Amino acid sequence: MKTATIVLLFCISILLMSGCSGQQSFDKGFPVSPETQSVSKEDIHGIYQDSISIKTRPGSVLLSAFPEYRLTPIYKLNFNKSDEHYFTGSNYYYRNYSEIGYTQGNQWHYNFMPGLNAVYGYNMVNVALKDVQSQKQTLLFDKHVLIKTLYIPSISKDTLNQKPVKRNYYLVSVYDEDTNNDAYISQKDLRRFYLFDLDGNCIANLVPENYSVISSQYDYANDMMYVYAQLDENKNGQREETEPVHIFWIDLNNPDSNGQQYN
């Protein structure tokens, strides 16, 4: 009986150690680097802070509401050890299936918000903007980042309250700095929210840098976007569950007009 108890305790201790080890490994995140990496396509992790040399591939070209501008998401080239093949992310869209967007006077064509496509993809690290007329290409970011969501003017003829909706800007939700100083840019860092003009110039950070964006909500009555963001209260560069969440408003007719909804 004593021997069985010892064996049982030994097994439990091994399980606890392996469980802790696995959790620590997961918490550290997976670096996205030029080296081989075994990752799941469903998981999005970080990129090295000095990731200037990572291999990339373009995704499918995105058609915006303005024919003179075309955008190409850039994805990190990954290697999966389990089946020994290279792969990149693909363009996917957040959709809105709300009945509000399909009532009389409101036609959003399943877009996340009227007039805007919301694009995401595994390990999107930059976006190339091409001016078709001048053939000039511009990168939205001057280094590799980790893009969560890219919002672009939709080519569909959306309406809101019987009026046509056409946006003339881009929005980008992104991890672009190693805020927690762990040598990675990952989802553990603070997420920023930027406004770009049609030529790819960054106009503003719509949420203060000491916050991390969590989610958003659309107010169709006022054509506003509410952005939920967590304050980095202890200034350690990462989100904590106990830190306060505040809400910011953005006028989608004129994103330069924005402010705080709740604090």
N, C-alpha and C positions, 0 to 999 in steps of 0.2 A: 504493500500500500504506500509506504514511504517512497519507494523507488518510482512508482507511478506518478506520485505527486510532484517529485523532482522533475521527471520527464515533461509533465504537463506545464510546469512553471517555465521550464527551459524553452518549450515550444512557444508559449505566450510571449516570452521576452524576445525571441527571434522575430515573431510577427510584428511586435511593437517597434523593434528596431528597423525592420524593413519598411514598415508603414511610414515611420518618420523620415527615413531616407528617401522614400518615394515622394513624399510631400515636399521635402526640401528641394529635390530635383525639379519637381514641377514648379515650385515657387520661383526658382532661379530663372525659369523660362528657357526657350530655345533660341540661341543666337541665329540670325539669318546672315550668313557669311558666304564667301566664295567656297568654303569647305563643304563636304558632303554633310547632309543632315537628314535624320530620319524623323519625319513629322507627319501628322495627320492633316489632310486637306481641310478638315473642319476646324482646326485650331489655328489661331493667328497669334504669333508671338513676336519677339522683338527683332531689332537689327542692331549690329554693332555700332557704337558711337562713331568709329572711324571707318564706316562702311562705304567709303568712296569707291572701292575696287570691286564691289559685288557685281556679279553677272546679272544682267536684266534682259527681258524680252518685252516687246510691245504687245498690248492686248488689242482687241478690236477697236477701230476708230469710232468715236462717239459723235453723232450728228446733233449739233445744237440748233436752236431756232434761227440762228444767224448763219446762212450758207457760207459766208466768208471766213468763218471760224470752225475748225475741227479739232477735237481733242483726242489724244491717244494715251490711255492709262499705261503706265510702265510697271511691270511686275518683276519681282525677284525670281531668278531661275533657281529652282530647288532640286535637290536630288534625294530620292527616297531609297534608303538602304534596303528596305524590306523587299521591294521588287526591282531594285536597281534600274530606275529610270528617272529622267529629268521631267519636271513639270512646272508650269506656271499657273498663276491664278487666272480667272476669267471674269468678265464683266457680268455682274448681277444687279438687279434693280429692287429697291424697296418699293412695294406697291401699297396702295390704299384702296381697300374694297368697301369703304364706308358708303352707305346709302346717300349721305349728304352730297357726295361728289357726283351723283348721277340722278339728281332731281332736276326739275325744270329750271333752267337758267344756270345750272351748275354741271359742267362737263369736264371732269379732270382726267378722263381716259386712263384711269387706274394709277395715275402719278401719285407720288407720296404727298405732294401738295400741288395745287394748280399752278402750271407754268414751270415746274421744276421736276426734272428727273433726279432721283437719288441713287447713285451708282456706288457699288462696293465690290471688293474682290480680295482674294487671299494674297497677302503680302504685296499690295499696291504701294510702291515706294516713290512714285512721282507721277506727274502728268505733263505731257508735251502738248503745247498749244500751237497750231499751225494757222497762220494767216494765208489763206488760199491765194489771195490776190498778189501779195508781196512775196509769198513763199518763205516768209520769215518764221522760224520756229523758236518758241520760248518755253522754258521749263518753269512751272509754277514755283518750284522750290530749288534752291541752289545746292542742295545736298539731298541724299536719300533720307526719306522720312517714312512713317508708317501711316498711311491714309485710311481712316475709318469709313468716311462717307464723302463723296464728291457730288455736289448739287450743280446741275447745269440747266440752262434754259431748254425747255422741252420743245420738240418739233411738232407736237400735237397742238391742235387749235383749242386750247382750254378756255373755259369761260367760268366766271364767278359772278353770281347775281346778274346774269344776262349780259355781262360785259366781257370782252376778250381779255385774256391775261397773257402778258409777254414779259418775261424777266430779262434784264440786260446785265447780268453779273453771274459770278460763280461763288459758291460757298464750299469751304473745305473743312471737315472735322478731322483733326490730325494729331498724331504724336510726333513732335518734331524736335524734342530736346530730352536729353537724359536728365530729367529733373530729380530723380531719386539717387543719382550718382552710383548706379550699379554696373556701369559700362555697357548698358544696353539702351536702345530706344524700344520700348515695348508698351503694352497696355497697362503696365504698372506705373508709367509716368503720367504726368498731367496732360489731359487732352485739350487742345486749343481749337478755336473756331474762327476761321479767317474769311474775309470778304475780298474777292478779286474783281477787277473790272474786266471787260471783254478782251482787252489786250494782254491780260495775264499779270497786271500790276496789282500787288497786294495793297489794298486800301486801308484795312483796319483789322485788328483783332477784336471781335465782337463780344468776347467774354474776357474779363481781366485775367492776367497771367497767373494769379495766385488761386485760380479755380481750375477744376477739371470737369469738362463737359460729360454729362451722364446720358441724357436723352433729350427729345424734343416733342413738342405738341403743336398742332396747327389750330388756330382760331379763325374759322372761315368767316365769321361775322365781321371781323375787323381786319382780315387778311394779315394776320400777325403770326409769327413763330415764337413759341415760348421755349426757351432753352433752360433745362435743369442742369445745374452745375454745383459741384461740391467744393466748398472752401477748404483750401489747404491751411487749416487753422494752426497746426503745429509746425508748418513750414519745412516739412521733411520731403517735399516733392512727390508725394504719392497720396492716393485716396485712403481715408480711414472711415470705417463704417459709422463711427460716432461723430464725425465732423458734420457741421451744418450744411444743408442743401438750400441754395437760393435759386430764384427763377429770374431770368432775363427775358425781355421782350425785344423783338426785332420787327420793324415795319417792312414787310416784304415788297411794298411798293417803292420804298426808299430805305434800304438797309443801313444807310448812314444815320437814320433816325432809330435809336435804340436806347434801352435803359433797363432799370431793375424793376421787376414786377413784384418780387417778394424777397424779404431778407429777415 
